[in-house]
Amino acid sequence: MTDGADFPTEGTSAERKMRFLYALRSRGVTDTRVLLAMERIDRGHFVRGLFAERAYEDMPLPIPCGQTISQPSVVGLMTQALAVQPRDKVLEVGTGSGYQAAILSQLARRVYTVDRHRRLVREASETFNALDLNNITAITTDGSFGLPDQAPFDRIIVTAAAEDPPGPLLAQLKLGGIMVLPVGQSDTVQSLIKVTRLETGFDYEELRPVRFVPLVEGIAAD
């Protein structure tokens, strides 16, 4: 984290926040609860080092372990599509910086977030603790298999791209539940899709083109 001298004054900070929220709205994030959650959770807490000064720009940024923190508008649109309710139990696959889980913590009863990189889980957990986000549980595990011990989930969000929605994750989604994830080949533009579990099967809705890091099986060596 940068030291306090590097942060802007309160006036500048307020203006920056207004620009940040305006950019989200202009890109289609219109849900009031989602916008309020994104106003409460400062992205600056989740971007460290060289890129800290760019935390409030609508762009993805590098984080450790070869991963990225998604651009805020994509975080907002994915969260909006997930339609999280106050009593929901949510699974996030791909903790990364922890930013998406922190947003979800403002909307759901309980958030479980998993990642294959121990360092990312450790650093995200430290940030959650520092921000008193007590309804998030971060776990190092192979996210492609979900979290069977805590299933079923009302909502599932995946922040890495698979060729198809992973079967174990579909199986861990409650009836009436929603999953939002990118699908497609890792070296091409992917599609963000919304999956709703119905009594008769699954309904798939294509939302928009996106680009995410690939969903990789196994636990990383780092």
FENLIN-V682159 format. One record per helix or strand of 2 or more residues. SS is the DSSP state (~ for helix, > for strand). FROM is the first residue (numbers start at 1). LEN is the number of residues. Records with the same first field share a line. If there is no record, write none. Layout:
SS = FROM-LEN, FROM-LEN
This chain:
~ = 4-3, 10-17, 32-9, 43-4, 49-6, 72-11, 99-7, 118-13, 143-3, 148-3, 167-5
> = 61-3, 67-3, 89-5, 110-6, 136-5, 153-10, 173-11, 190-9, 201-10
